Amino acid sequence: MRTLLVAAPLLALLALSVWFAAAAWTRLGGEPIPLYGYFAIVGGVLFSLLVGGGLMALVFYSSRHGYDDDANRFDK
């Protein structure tokens, strides 16, 4: 019963947000995106994934090699 009380409002909010997005997409038309716009979008997404992956790799590297141990030496 608890799951239903949580899941039902969340599913209703999801349905409402999908409906709103679809309605806004159809009503807010505009100029079509040119080919270089798609290349810019793909390049931005790939660059963001590359930067995020690199930063996560640095976090794991520093954690595995003990570089983070000195940061908590004053916590007691």
PDB file of N, H, CA, C and O in Angstrom:
ATOM      1  N   MET A   1       0.827  -1.189   0.000  1.00  0.00           N
ATOM      2  CA  MET A   1       0.000   0.000   0.000  1.00  0.00           C
ATOM      3  C   MET A   1       0.871   1.253   0.000  1.00  0.00           C
ATOM      4  O   MET A   1       0.555   2.232  -0.677  1.00  0.00           O
ATOM      5  N   ARG A   2       1.973   1.224   0.762  1.00  0.00           N
ATOM      6  H   ARG A   2       2.229   0.429   1.311  1.00  0.00           H
ATOM      7  CA  ARG A   2       2.874   2.380   0.792  1.00  0.00           C
ATOM      8  C   ARG A   2       3.472   2.648  -0.578  1.00  0.00           C
ATOM      9  O   ARG A   2       3.618   3.798  -0.993  1.00  0.00           O
ATOM     10  N   THR A   3       3.816   1.574  -1.271  1.00  0.00           N
ATOM     11  H   THR A   3       3.698   0.640  -0.933  1.00  0.00           H
ATOM     12  CA  THR A   3       4.403   1.719  -2.594  1.00  0.00           C
ATOM     13  C   THR A   3       3.410   2.370  -3.545  1.00  0.00           C
ATOM     14  O   THR A   3       3.789   3.208  -4.362  1.00  0.00           O
ATOM     15  N   LEU A   4       2.160   1.993  -3.443  1.00  0.00           N
ATOM     16  H   LEU A   4       1.852   1.312  -2.779  1.00  0.00           H
ATOM     17  CA  LEU A   4       1.130   2.590  -4.291  1.00  0.00           C
ATOM     18  C   LEU A   4       0.942   4.063  -3.972  1.00  0.00           C
ATOM     19  O   LEU A   4       0.729   4.869  -4.878  1.00  0.00           O
ATOM     20  N   LEU A   5       1.019   4.426  -2.701  1.00  0.00           N
ATOM     21  H   LEU A   5       1.192   3.771  -1.965  1.00  0.00           H
ATOM     22  CA  LEU A   5       0.856   5.830  -2.322  1.00  0.00           C
ATOM     23  C   LEU A   5       2.013   6.691  -2.805  1.00  0.00           C
ATOM     24  O   LEU A   5       1.844   7.895  -2.997  1.00  0.00           O
ATOM     25  N   VAL A   6       3.161   6.109  -3.001  1.00  0.00           N
ATOM     26  H   VAL A   6       3.298   5.131  -2.845  1.00  0.00           H
ATOM     27  CA  VAL A   6       4.306   6.847  -3.520  1.00  0.00           C
ATOM     28  C   VAL A   6       4.336   6.790  -5.045  1.00  0.00           C
ATOM     29  O   VAL A   6       4.593   7.800  -5.701  1.00  0.00           O
ATOM     30  N   ALA A   7       4.075   5.616  -5.607  1.00  0.00           N
ATOM     31  H   ALA A   7       3.867   4.796  -5.074  1.00  0.00           H
ATOM     32  CA  ALA A   7       4.211   5.423  -7.044  1.00  0.00           C
ATOM     33  C   ALA A   7       3.129   6.136  -7.839  1.00  0.00           C
ATOM     34  O   ALA A   7       3.414   6.664  -8.913  1.00  0.00           O
ATOM     35  N   ALA A   8       1.908   6.168  -7.351  1.00  0.00           N
ATOM     36  H   ALA A   8       1.676   5.739  -6.478  1.00  0.00           H
ATOM     37  CA  ALA A   8       0.809   6.774  -8.111  1.00  0.00           C
ATOM     38  C   ALA A   8       1.028   8.271  -8.358  1.00  0.00           C
ATOM     39  O   ALA A   8       0.893   8.711  -9.500  1.00  0.00           O
ATOM     40  N   PRO A   9       1.359   9.069  -7.341  1.00  0.00           N
ATOM     41  CA  PRO A   9       1.615  10.488  -7.629  1.00  0.00           C
ATOM     42  C   PRO A   9       2.843  10.712  -8.515  1.00  0.00           C
ATOM     43  O   PRO A   9       2.854  11.621  -9.345  1.00  0.00           O
ATOM     44  N   LEU A  10       3.875   9.883  -8.338  1.00  0.00           N
ATOM     45  H   LEU A  10       3.866   9.145  -7.663  1.00  0.00           H
ATOM     46  CA  LEU A  10       5.059  10.035  -9.173  1.00  0.00           C
ATOM     47  C   LEU A  10       4.757   9.712 -10.631  1.00  0.00           C
ATOM     48  O   LEU A  10       5.232  10.405 -11.530  1.00  0.00           O
ATOM     49  N   LEU A  11       3.976   8.672 -10.872  1.00  0.00           N
ATOM     50  H   LEU A  11       3.589   8.109 -10.142  1.00  0.00           H
ATOM     51  CA  LEU A  11       3.588   8.352 -12.245  1.00  0.00           C
ATOM     52  C   LEU A  11       2.683   9.422 -12.838  1.00  0.00           C
ATOM     53  O   LEU A  11       2.772   9.722 -14.028  1.00  0.00           O
ATOM     54  N   ALA A  12       1.812   9.999 -12.013  1.00  0.00           N
ATOM     55  H   ALA A  12       1.740   9.755 -11.046  1.00  0.00           H
ATOM     56  CA  ALA A  12       0.963  11.093 -12.494  1.00  0.00           C
ATOM     57  C   ALA A  12       1.810  12.313 -12.863  1.00  0.00           C
ATOM     58  O   ALA A  12       1.550  12.960 -13.877  1.00  0.00           O
ATOM     59  N   LEU A  13       2.815  12.630 -12.052  1.00  0.00           N
ATOM     60  H   LEU A  13       3.026  12.104 -11.228  1.00  0.00           H
ATOM     61  CA  LEU A  13       3.706  13.741 -12.387  1.00  0.00           C
ATOM     62  C   LEU A  13       4.508  13.461 -13.653  1.00  0.00           C
ATOM     63  O   LEU A  13       4.734  14.363 -14.460  1.00  0.00           O
ATOM     64  N   LEU A  14       4.934  12.221 -13.827  1.00  0.00           N
ATOM     65  H   LEU A  14       4.750  11.489 -13.172  1.00  0.00           H
ATOM     66  CA  LEU A  14       5.650  11.850 -15.041  1.00  0.00           C
ATOM     67  C   LEU A  14       4.757  12.003 -16.272  1.00  0.00           C
ATOM     68  O   LEU A  14       5.190  12.543 -17.289  1.00  0.00           O
ATOM     69  N   ALA A  15       3.524  11.533 -16.183  1.00  0.00           N
ATOM     70  H   ALA A  15       3.172  11.094 -15.356  1.00  0.00           H
ATOM     71  CA  ALA A  15       2.589  11.663 -17.300  1.00  0.00           C
ATOM     72  C   ALA A  15       2.304  13.129 -17.611  1.00  0.00           C
ATOM     73  O   ALA A  15       2.237  13.516 -18.778  1.00  0.00           O
ATOM     74  N   LEU A  16       2.137  13.940 -16.576  1.00  0.00           N
ATOM     75  H   LEU A  16       2.191  13.626 -15.628  1.00  0.00           H
ATOM     76  CA  LEU A  16       1.893  15.365 -16.777  1.00  0.00           C
ATOM     77  C   LEU A  16       3.081  16.053 -17.426  1.00  0.00           C
ATOM     78  O   LEU A  16       2.904  16.897 -18.304  1.00  0.00           O
ATOM     79  N   SER A  17       4.273  15.709 -17.010  1.00  0.00           N
ATOM     80  H   SER A  17       4.417  15.023 -16.297  1.00  0.00           H
ATOM     81  CA  SER A  17       5.458  16.341 -17.591  1.00  0.00           C
ATOM     82  C   SER A  17       5.665  15.915 -19.036  1.00  0.00           C
ATOM     83  O   SER A  17       6.073  16.729 -19.865  1.00  0.00           O
ATOM     84  N   VAL A  18       5.389  14.644 -19.355  1.00  0.00           N
ATOM     85  H   VAL A  18       5.058  13.983 -18.682  1.00  0.00           H
ATOM     86  CA  VAL A  18       5.501  14.197 -20.753  1.00  0.00           C
ATOM     87  C   VAL A  18       4.456  14.888 -21.607  1.00  0.00           C
ATOM     88  O   VAL A  18       4.754  15.302 -22.727  1.00  0.00           O
ATOM     89  N   TRP A  19       3.237  15.020 -21.102  1.00  0.00           N
ATOM     90  H   TRP A  19       2.995  14.684 -20.192  1.00  0.00           H
ATOM     91  CA  TRP A  19       2.196  15.738 -21.851  1.00  0.00           C
ATOM     92  C   TRP A  19       2.591  17.191 -22.078  1.00  0.00           C
ATOM     93  O   TRP A  19       2.425  17.709 -23.182  1.00  0.00           O
ATOM     94  N   PHE A  20       3.107  17.848 -21.059  1.00  0.00           N
ATOM     95  H   PHE A  20       3.242  17.427 -20.162  1.00  0.00           H
ATOM     96  CA  PHE A  20       3.501  19.248 -21.197  1.00  0.00           C
ATOM     97  C   PHE A  20       4.640  19.405 -22.198  1.00  0.00           C
ATOM     98  O   PHE A  20       4.635  20.335 -23.004  1.00  0.00           O
ATOM     99  N   ALA A  21       5.615  18.500 -22.151  1.00  0.00           N
ATOM    100  H   ALA A  21       5.618  17.744 -21.496  1.00  0.00           H
ATOM    101  CA  ALA A  21       6.737  18.567 -23.089  1.00  0.00           C
ATOM    102  C   ALA A  21       6.249  18.364 -24.520  1.00  0.00           C
ATOM    103  O   ALA A  21       6.695  19.066 -25.427  1.00  0.00           O
ATOM    104  N   ALA A  22       5.350  17.425 -24.733  1.00  0.00           N
ATOM    105  H   ALA A  22       4.987  16.854 -23.996  1.00  0.00           H
ATOM    106  CA  ALA A  22       4.832  17.182 -26.084  1.00  0.00           C
ATOM    107  C   ALA A  22       4.016  18.370 -26.579  1.00  0.00           C
ATOM    108  O   ALA A  22       4.114  18.746 -27.747  1.00  0.00           O
ATOM    109  N   ALA A  23       3.217  18.959 -25.703  1.00  0.00           N
ATOM    110  H   ALA A  23       3.137  18.653 -24.754  1.00  0.00           H
ATOM    111  CA  ALA A  23       2.416  20.113 -26.105  1.00  0.00           C
ATOM    112  C   ALA A  23       3.306  21.307 -26.416  1.00  0.00           C
ATOM    113  O   ALA A  23       3.061  22.022 -27.388  1.00  0.00           O
ATOM    114  N   ALA A  24       4.311  21.529 -25.623  1.00  0.00           N
ATOM    115  H   ALA A  24       4.509  20.949 -24.834  1.00  0.00           H
ATOM    116  CA  ALA A  24       5.228  22.652 -25.865  1.00  0.00           C
ATOM    117  C   ALA A  24       6.024  22.423 -27.142  1.00  0.00           C
ATOM    118  O   ALA A  24       6.285  23.368 -27.886  1.00  0.00           O
ATOM    119  N   TRP A  25       6.409  21.183 -27.403  1.00  0.00           N
ATOM    120  H   TRP A  25       6.196  20.415 -26.799  1.00  0.00           H
ATOM    121  CA  TRP A  25       7.190  20.863 -28.603  1.00  0.00           C
ATOM    122  C   TRP A  25       6.389  21.191 -29.870  1.00  0.00           C
ATOM    123  O   TRP A  25       6.932  21.741 -30.828  1.00  0.00           O
ATOM    124  N   THR A  26       5.101  20.851 -29.866  1.00  0.00           N
ATOM    125  H   THR A  26       4.659  20.405 -29.088  1.00  0.00           H
ATOM    126  CA  THR A  26       4.295  21.090 -31.058  1.00  0.00           C
ATOM    127  C   THR A  26       3.899  22.552 -31.202  1.00  0.00           C
ATOM    128  O   THR A  26       3.783  23.042 -32.326  1.00  0.00           O
ATOM    129  N   ARG A  27       3.688  23.259 -30.105  1.00  0.00           N
ATOM    130  H   ARG A  27       3.782  22.861 -29.192  1.00  0.00           H
ATOM    131  CA  ARG A  27       3.242  24.647 -30.188  1.00  0.00           C
ATOM    132  C   ARG A  27       4.382  25.626 -30.415  1.00  0.00           C
ATOM    133  O   ARG A  27       4.186  26.671 -31.035  1.00  0.00           O
ATOM    134  N   LEU A  28       5.551  25.305 -29.927  1.00  0.00           N
ATOM    135  H   LEU A  28       5.709  24.456 -29.423  1.00  0.00           H
ATOM    136  CA  LEU A  28       6.688  26.209 -30.057  1.00  0.00           C
ATOM    137  C   LEU A  28       7.555  25.780 -31.228  1.00  0.00           C
ATOM    138  O   LEU A  28       8.683  25.319 -31.053  1.00  0.00           O
ATOM    139  N   GLY A  29       7.018  25.937 -32.399  1.00  0.00           N
ATOM    140  H   GLY A  29       6.102  26.311 -32.542  1.00  0.00           H
ATOM    141  CA  GLY A  29       7.786  25.601 -33.594  1.00  0.00           C
ATOM    142  C   GLY A  29       8.887  26.632 -33.789  1.00  0.00           C
ATOM    143  O   GLY A  29       8.969  27.610 -33.046  1.00  0.00           O
ATOM    144  N   GLY A  30       9.697  26.422 -34.748  1.00  0.00           N
ATOM    145  H   GLY A  30       9.630  25.628 -35.352  1.00  0.00           H
ATOM    146  CA  GLY A  30      10.779  27.350 -35.016  1.00  0.00           C
ATOM    147  C   GLY A  30      11.504  26.930 -36.267  1.00  0.00           C
ATOM    148  O   GLY A  30      11.049  26.061 -37.012  1.00  0.00           O
ATOM    149  N   GLU A  31      12.610  27.544 -36.481  1.00  0.00           N
ATOM    150  H   GLU A  31      12.979  28.249 -35.876  1.00  0.00           H
ATOM    151  CA  GLU A  31      13.427  27.198 -37.631  1.00  0.00           C
ATOM    152  C   GLU A  31      14.042  25.824 -37.434  1.00  0.00           C
ATOM    153  O   GLU A  31      14.413  25.468 -36.315  1.00  0.00           O
ATOM    154  N   PRO A  32      14.157  25.052 -38.495  1.00  0.00           N
ATOM    155  CA  PRO A  32      14.823  23.754 -38.353  1.00  0.00           C
ATOM    156  C   PRO A  32      16.314  23.942 -38.075  1.00  0.00           C
ATOM    157  O   PRO A  32      16.918  24.924 -38.505  1.00  0.00           O
ATOM    158  N   ILE A  33      16.883  23.006 -37.366  1.00  0.00           N
ATOM    159  H   ILE A  33      16.392  22.208 -37.017  1.00  0.00           H
ATOM    160  CA  ILE A  33      18.295  23.090 -37.020  1.00  0.00           C
ATOM    161  C   ILE A  33      19.116  22.707 -38.245  1.00  0.00           C
ATOM    162  O   ILE A  33      18.875  21.658 -38.843  1.00  0.00           O
ATOM    163  N   PRO A  34      20.082  23.541 -38.629  1.00  0.00           N
ATOM    164  CA  PRO A  34      20.922  23.185 -39.778  1.00  0.00           C
ATOM    165  C   PRO A  34      21.898  22.063 -39.418  1.00  0.00           C
ATOM    166  O   PRO A  34      22.043  21.691 -38.254  1.00  0.00           O
ATOM    167  N   LEU A  35      22.555  21.543 -40.438  1.00  0.00           N
ATOM    168  H   LEU A  35      22.437  21.845 -41.384  1.00  0.00           H
ATOM    169  CA  LEU A  35      23.452  20.413 -40.245  1.00  0.00           C
ATOM    170  C   LEU A  35      24.578  20.748 -39.278  1.00  0.00           C
ATOM    171  O   LEU A  35      24.936  19.918 -38.443  1.00  0.00           O
ATOM    172  N   TYR A  36      25.146  21.954 -39.374  1.00  0.00           N
ATOM    173  H   TYR A  36      24.855  22.629 -40.053  1.00  0.00           H
ATOM    174  CA  TYR A  36      26.224  22.322 -38.456  1.00  0.00           C
ATOM    175  C   TYR A  36      25.722  22.449 -37.022  1.00  0.00           C
ATOM    176  O   TYR A  36      26.508  22.312 -36.085  1.00  0.00           O
ATOM    177  N   GLY A  37      24.441  22.706 -36.835  1.00  0.00           N
ATOM    178  H   GLY A  37      23.802  22.818 -37.597  1.00  0.00           H
ATOM    179  CA  GLY A  37      23.869  22.737 -35.489  1.00  0.00           C
ATOM    180  C   GLY A  37      23.863  21.363 -34.845  1.00  0.00           C
ATOM    181  O   GLY A  37      24.153  21.221 -33.657  1.00  0.00           O
ATOM    182  N   TYR A  38      23.531  20.349 -35.639  1.00  0.00           N
ATOM    183  H   TYR A  38      23.296  20.464 -36.604  1.00  0.00           H
ATOM    184  CA  TYR A  38      23.573  18.985 -35.114  1.00  0.00           C
ATOM    185  C   TYR A  38      25.001  18.570 -34.778  1.00  0.00           C
ATOM    186  O   TYR A  38      25.238  17.901 -33.772  1.00  0.00           O
ATOM    187  N   PHE A  39      25.958  18.971 -35.627  1.00  0.00           N
ATOM    188  H   PHE A  39      25.766  19.514 -36.444  1.00  0.00           H
ATOM    189  CA  PHE A  39      27.358  18.677 -35.317  1.00  0.00           C
ATOM    190  C   PHE A  39      27.793  19.370 -34.028  1.00  0.00           C
ATOM    191  O   PHE A  39      28.543  18.797 -33.237  1.00  0.00           O
ATOM    192  N   ALA A  40      27.328  20.593 -33.817  1.00  0.00           N
ATOM    193  H   ALA A  40      26.718  21.058 -34.459  1.00  0.00           H
ATOM    194  CA  ALA A  40      27.670  21.314 -32.593  1.00  0.00           C
ATOM    195  C   ALA A  40      27.060  20.633 -31.366  1.00  0.00           C
ATOM    196  O   ALA A  40      27.703  20.541 -30.320  1.00  0.00           O
ATOM    197  N   ILE A  41      25.840  20.167 -31.493  1.00  0.00           N
ATOM    198  H   ILE A  41      25.317  20.242 -32.343  1.00  0.00           H
ATOM    199  CA  ILE A  41      25.191  19.476 -30.373  1.00  0.00           C
ATOM    200  C   ILE A  41      25.933  18.192 -30.038  1.00  0.00           C
ATOM    201  O   ILE A  41      26.229  17.925 -28.874  1.00  0.00           O
ATOM    202  N   VAL A  42      26.234  17.396 -31.061  1.00  0.00           N
ATOM    203  H   VAL A  42      25.994  17.613 -32.007  1.00  0.00           H
ATOM    204  CA  VAL A  42      26.943  16.134 -30.840  1.00  0.00           C
ATOM    205  C   VAL A  42      28.328  16.395 -30.255  1.00  0.00           C
ATOM    206  O   VAL A  42      28.765  15.692 -29.344  1.00  0.00           O
ATOM    207  N   GLY A  43      29.018  17.411 -30.783  1.00  0.00           N
ATOM    208  H   GLY A  43      28.663  17.982 -31.523  1.00  0.00           H
ATOM    209  CA  GLY A  43      30.343  17.746 -30.254  1.00  0.00           C
ATOM    210  C   GLY A  43      30.279  18.188 -28.802  1.00  0.00           C
ATOM    211  O   GLY A  43      31.133  17.808 -28.001  1.00  0.00           O
ATOM    212  N   GLY A  44      29.281  18.986 -28.454  1.00  0.00           N
ATOM    213  H   GLY A  44      28.587  19.295 -29.105  1.00  0.00           H
ATOM    214  CA  GLY A  44      29.134  19.420 -27.067  1.00  0.00           C
ATOM    215  C   GLY A  44      28.830  18.277 -26.124  1.00  0.00           C
ATOM    216  O   GLY A  44      29.353  18.229 -25.011  1.00  0.00           O
ATOM    217  N   VAL A  45      27.988  17.355 -26.561  1.00  0.00           N
ATOM    218  H   VAL A  45      27.564  17.394 -27.466  1.00  0.00           H
ATOM    219  CA  VAL A  45      27.663  16.194 -25.725  1.00  0.00           C
ATOM    220  C   VAL A  45      28.898  15.321 -25.536  1.00  0.00           C
ATOM    221  O   VAL A  45      29.194  14.891 -24.422  1.00  0.00           O
ATOM    222  N   LEU A  46      29.616  15.059 -26.626  1.00  0.00           N
ATOM    223  H   LEU A  46      29.375  15.409 -27.531  1.00  0.00           H
ATOM    224  CA  LEU A  46      30.816  14.222 -26.517  1.00  0.00           C
ATOM    225  C   LEU A  46      31.887  14.877 -25.651  1.00  0.00           C
ATOM    226  O   LEU A  46      32.545  14.202 -24.860  1.00  0.00           O
ATOM    227  N   PHE A  47      32.062  16.185 -25.797  1.00  0.00           N
ATOM    228  H   PHE A  47      31.527  16.733 -26.439  1.00  0.00           H
ATOM    229  CA  PHE A  47      33.041  16.894 -24.970  1.00  0.00           C
ATOM    230  C   PHE A  47      32.648  16.843 -23.500  1.00  0.00           C
ATOM    231  O   PHE A  47      33.505  16.652 -22.637  1.00  0.00           O
ATOM    232  N   SER A  48      31.367  17.012 -23.206  1.00  0.00           N
ATOM    233  H   SER A  48      30.671  17.168 -23.907  1.00  0.00           H
ATOM    234  CA  SER A  48      30.901  16.948 -21.818  1.00  0.00           C
ATOM    235  C   SER A  48      31.113  15.558 -21.224  1.00  0.00           C
ATOM    236  O   SER A  48      31.522  15.423 -20.071  1.00  0.00           O
ATOM    237  N   LEU A  49      30.833  14.527 -22.022  1.00  0.00           N
ATOM    238  H   LEU A  49      30.502  14.637 -22.959  1.00  0.00           H
ATOM    239  CA  LEU A  49      31.061  13.167 -21.536  1.00  0.00           C
ATOM    240  C   LEU A  49      32.544  12.900 -21.325  1.00  0.00           C
ATOM    241  O   LEU A  49      32.923  12.217 -20.375  1.00  0.00           O
ATOM    242  N   LEU A  50      33.375  13.429 -22.196  1.00  0.00           N
ATOM    243  H   LEU A  50      33.067  13.984 -22.968  1.00  0.00           H
ATOM    244  CA  LEU A  50      34.817  13.251 -22.060  1.00  0.00           C
ATOM    245  C   LEU A  50      35.334  13.933 -20.790  1.00  0.00           C
ATOM    246  O   LEU A  50      36.113  13.344 -20.040  1.00  0.00           O
ATOM    247  N   VAL A  51      34.901  15.166 -20.552  1.00  0.00           N
ATOM    248  H   VAL A  51      34.268  15.645 -21.160  1.00  0.00           H
ATOM    249  CA  VAL A  51      35.331  15.888 -19.354  1.00  0.00           C
ATOM    250  C   VAL A  51      34.809  15.193 -18.091  1.00  0.00           C
ATOM    251  O   VAL A  51      35.551  15.024 -17.124  1.00  0.00           O
ATOM    252  N   GLY A  52      33.540  14.794 -18.100  1.00  0.00           N
ATOM    253  H   GLY A  52      32.937  14.931 -18.886  1.00  0.00           H
ATOM    254  CA  GLY A  52      32.979  14.105 -16.935  1.00  0.00           C
ATOM    255  C   GLY A  52      33.664  12.782 -16.660  1.00  0.00           C
ATOM    256  O   GLY A  52      33.955  12.457 -15.508  1.00  0.00           O
ATOM    257  N   GLY A  53      33.926  12.014 -17.714  1.00  0.00           N
ATOM    258  H   GLY A  53      33.690  12.278 -18.649  1.00  0.00           H
ATOM    259  CA  GLY A  53      34.633  10.748 -17.545  1.00  0.00           C
ATOM    260  C   GLY A  53      36.047  10.949 -17.044  1.00  0.00           C
ATOM    261  O   GLY A  53      36.524  10.187 -16.203  1.00  0.00           O
ATOM    262  N   GLY A  54      36.729  11.982 -17.559  1.00  0.00           N
ATOM    263  H   GLY A  54      36.341  12.600 -18.242  1.00  0.00           H
ATOM    264  CA  GLY A  54      38.088  12.274 -17.099  1.00  0.00           C
ATOM    265  C   GLY A  54      38.118  12.677 -15.637  1.00  0.00           C
ATOM    266  O   GLY A  54      38.994  12.245 -14.888  1.00  0.00           O
ATOM    267  N   LEU A  55      37.173  13.496 -15.232  1.00  0.00           N
ATOM    268  H   LEU A  55      36.461  13.847 -15.841  1.00  0.00           H
ATOM    269  CA  LEU A  55      37.129  13.907 -13.829  1.00  0.00           C
ATOM    270  C   LEU A  55      36.806  12.734 -12.907  1.00  0.00           C
ATOM    271  O   LEU A  55      37.370  12.626 -11.818  1.00  0.00           O
ATOM    272  N   MET A  56      35.904  11.859 -13.336  1.00  0.00           N
ATOM    273  H   MET A  56      35.446  11.947 -14.221  1.00  0.00           H
ATOM    274  CA  MET A  56      35.609  10.683 -12.520  1.00  0.00           C
ATOM    275  C   MET A  56      36.815   9.763 -12.439  1.00  0.00           C
ATOM    276  O   MET A  56      37.073   9.162 -11.397  1.00  0.00           O
ATOM    277  N   ALA A  57      37.558   9.652 -13.541  1.00  0.00           N
ATOM    278  H   ALA A  57      37.348  10.141 -14.388  1.00  0.00           H
ATOM    279  CA  ALA A  57      38.772   8.834 -13.506  1.00  0.00           C
ATOM    280  C   ALA A  57      39.781   9.416 -12.518  1.00  0.00           C
ATOM    281  O   ALA A  57      40.435   8.671 -11.789  1.00  0.00           O
ATOM    282  N   LEU A  58      39.909  10.739 -12.490  1.00  0.00           N
ATOM    283  H   LEU A  58      39.377  11.344 -13.082  1.00  0.00           H
ATOM    284  CA  LEU A  58      40.820  11.363 -11.528  1.00  0.00           C
ATOM    285  C   LEU A  58      40.366  11.138 -10.089  1.00  0.00           C
ATOM    286  O   LEU A  58      41.197  10.945  -9.202  1.00  0.00           O
ATOM    287  N   VAL A  59      39.066  11.161  -9.851  1.00  0.00           N
ATOM    288  H   VAL A  59      38.391  11.318 -10.572  1.00  0.00           H
ATOM    289  CA  VAL A  59      38.544  10.908  -8.508  1.00  0.00           C
ATOM    290  C   VAL A  59      38.887   9.489  -8.070  1.00  0.00           C
ATOM    291  O   VAL A  59      39.361   9.283  -6.952  1.00  0.00           O
ATOM    292  N   PHE A  60      38.651   8.514  -8.940  1.00  0.00           N
ATOM    293  H   PHE A  60      38.266   8.681  -9.848  1.00  0.00           H
ATOM    294  CA  PHE A  60      38.962   7.125  -8.584  1.00  0.00           C
ATOM    295  C   PHE A  60      40.460   6.920  -8.433  1.00  0.00           C
ATOM    296  O   PHE A  60      40.897   6.191  -7.543  1.00  0.00           O
ATOM    297  N   TYR A  61      41.251   7.552  -9.290  1.00  0.00           N
ATOM    298  H   TYR A  61      40.896   8.144 -10.013  1.00  0.00           H
ATOM    299  CA  TYR A  61      42.705   7.405  -9.210  1.00  0.00           C
ATOM    300  C   TYR A  61      43.228   7.958  -7.887  1.00  0.00           C
ATOM    301  O   TYR A  61      44.028   7.314  -7.210  1.00  0.00           O
ATOM    302  N   SER A  62      42.769   9.154  -7.527  1.00  0.00           N
ATOM    303  H   SER A  62      42.119   9.677  -8.078  1.00  0.00           H
ATOM    304  CA  SER A  62      43.268   9.749  -6.292  1.00  0.00           C
ATOM    305  C   SER A  62      42.791   8.982  -5.062  1.00  0.00           C
ATOM    306  O   SER A  62      43.495   8.911  -4.055  1.00  0.00           O
ATOM    307  N   SER A  63      41.602   8.414  -5.148  1.00  0.00           N
ATOM    308  H   SER A  63      41.029   8.471  -5.966  1.00  0.00           H
ATOM    309  CA  SER A  63      41.094   7.632  -4.028  1.00  0.00           C
ATOM    310  C   SER A  63      41.863   6.326  -3.868  1.00  0.00           C
ATOM    311  O   SER A  63      42.160   5.911  -2.747  1.00  0.00           O
ATOM    312  N   ARG A  64      42.184   5.683  -4.976  1.00  0.00           N
ATOM    313  H   ARG A  64      41.943   6.019  -5.886  1.00  0.00           H
ATOM    314  CA  ARG A  64      42.889   4.391  -4.919  1.00  0.00           C
ATOM    315  C   ARG A  64      44.352   4.542  -4.512  1.00  0.00           C
ATOM    316  O   ARG A  64      44.925   3.627  -3.921  1.00  0.00           O
ATOM    317  N   HIS A  65      44.957   5.675  -4.819  1.00  0.00           N
ATOM    318  H   HIS A  65      44.492   6.419  -5.299  1.00  0.00           H
ATOM    319  CA  HIS A  65      46.379   5.842  -4.535  1.00  0.00           C
ATOM    320  C   HIS A  65      46.656   6.626  -3.254  1.00  0.00           C
ATOM    321  O   HIS A  65      47.804   6.977  -2.980  1.00  0.00           O
ATOM    322  N   GLY A  66      45.628   6.900  -2.479  1.00  0.00           N
ATOM    323  H   GLY A  66      44.696   6.615  -2.701  1.00  0.00           H
ATOM    324  CA  GLY A  66      45.829   7.495  -1.168  1.00  0.00           C
ATOM    325  C   GLY A  66      45.993   8.992  -1.141  1.00  0.00           C
ATOM    326  O   GLY A  66      46.359   9.546  -0.104  1.00  0.00           O
ATOM    327  N   TYR A  67      45.736   9.669  -2.245  1.00  0.00           N
ATOM    328  H   TYR A  67      45.439   9.219  -3.088  1.00  0.00           H
ATOM    329  CA  TYR A  67      45.878  11.123  -2.252  1.00  0.00           C
ATOM    330  C   TYR A  67      44.791  11.812  -1.430  1.00  0.00           C
ATOM    331  O   TYR A  67      44.959  12.965  -1.033  1.00  0.00           O
ATOM    332  N   ASP A  68      43.694  11.134  -1.173  1.00  0.00           N
ATOM    333  H   ASP A  68      43.557  10.197  -1.495  1.00  0.00           H
ATOM    334  CA  ASP A  68      42.599  11.718  -0.406  1.00  0.00           C
ATOM    335  C   ASP A  68      42.761  11.509   1.095  1.00  0.00           C
ATOM    336  O   ASP A  68      42.000  12.074   1.880  1.00  0.00           O
ATOM    337  N   ASP A  69      43.723  10.720   1.500  1.00  0.00           N
ATOM    338  H   ASP A  69      44.342  10.260   0.862  1.00  0.00           H
ATOM    339  CA  ASP A  69      43.875  10.424   2.922  1.00  0.00           C
ATOM    340  C   ASP A  69      44.287  11.656   3.730  1.00  0.00           C
ATOM    341  O   ASP A  69      43.839  11.824   4.864  1.00  0.00           O
ATOM    342  N   ASP A  70      45.125  12.507   3.169  1.00  0.00           N
ATOM    343  H   ASP A  70      45.489  12.371   2.248  1.00  0.00           H
ATOM    344  CA  ASP A  70      45.594  13.695   3.892  1.00  0.00           C
ATOM    345  C   ASP A  70      44.477  14.729   4.076  1.00  0.00           C
ATOM    346  O   ASP A  70      44.571  15.576   4.964  1.00  0.00           O
ATOM    347  N   ALA A  71      43.459  14.677   3.283  1.00  0.00           N
ATOM    348  H   ALA A  71      43.382  13.988   2.562  1.00  0.00           H
ATOM    349  CA  ALA A  71      42.371  15.668   3.368  1.00  0.00           C
ATOM    350  C   ALA A  71      41.564  15.518   4.648  1.00  0.00           C
ATOM    351  O   ALA A  71      40.981  16.492   5.124  1.00  0.00           O
ATOM    352  N   ASN A  72      41.521  14.339   5.203  1.00  0.00           N
ATOM    353  H   ASN A  72      41.995  13.548   4.816  1.00  0.00           H
ATOM    354  CA  ASN A  72      40.695  14.078   6.404  1.00  0.00           C
ATOM    355  C   ASN A  72      41.548  13.861   7.645  1.00  0.00           C
ATOM    356  O   ASN A  72      41.061  13.266   8.606  1.00  0.00           O
ATOM    357  N   ARG A  73      42.766  14.305   7.670  1.00  0.00           N
ATOM    358  H   ARG A  73      43.161  14.788   6.890  1.00  0.00           H
ATOM    359  CA  ARG A  73      43.627  14.004   8.825  1.00  0.00           C
ATOM    360  C   ARG A  73      43.250  14.810  10.075  1.00  0.00           C
ATOM    361  O   ARG A  73      43.630  14.429  11.182  1.00  0.00           O
ATOM    362  N   PHE A  74      42.507  15.920   9.919  1.00  0.00           N
ATOM    363  H   PHE A  74      42.198  16.229   9.019  1.00  0.00           H
ATOM    364  CA  PHE A  74      42.114  16.710  11.080  1.00  0.00           C
ATOM    365  C   PHE A  74      40.723  16.343  11.590  1.00  0.00           C
ATOM    366  O   PHE A  74      40.297  16.859  12.623  1.00  0.00           O
ATOM    367  N   ASP A  75      40.008  15.467  10.889  1.00  0.00           N
ATOM    368  H   ASP A  75      40.354  15.048  10.050  1.00  0.00           H
ATOM    369  CA  ASP A  75      38.700  15.019  11.356  1.00  0.00           C
ATOM    370  C   ASP A  75      38.876  14.004  12.475  1.00  0.00           C
ATOM    371  O   ASP A  75      39.636  13.045  12.339  1.00  0.00           O
ATOM    372  N   LYS A  76      38.172  14.218  13.581  1.00  0.00           N
ATOM    373  H   LYS A  76      37.555  14.997  13.691  1.00  0.00           H
ATOM    374  CA  LYS A  76      38.275  13.291  14.699  1.00  0.00           C
ATOM    375  C   LYS A  76      36.924  12.942  15.223  1.00  0.00           C
ATOM    376  O   LYS A  76      36.812  12.167  16.172  1.00  0.00           O
TER     377      LYS A  76
END
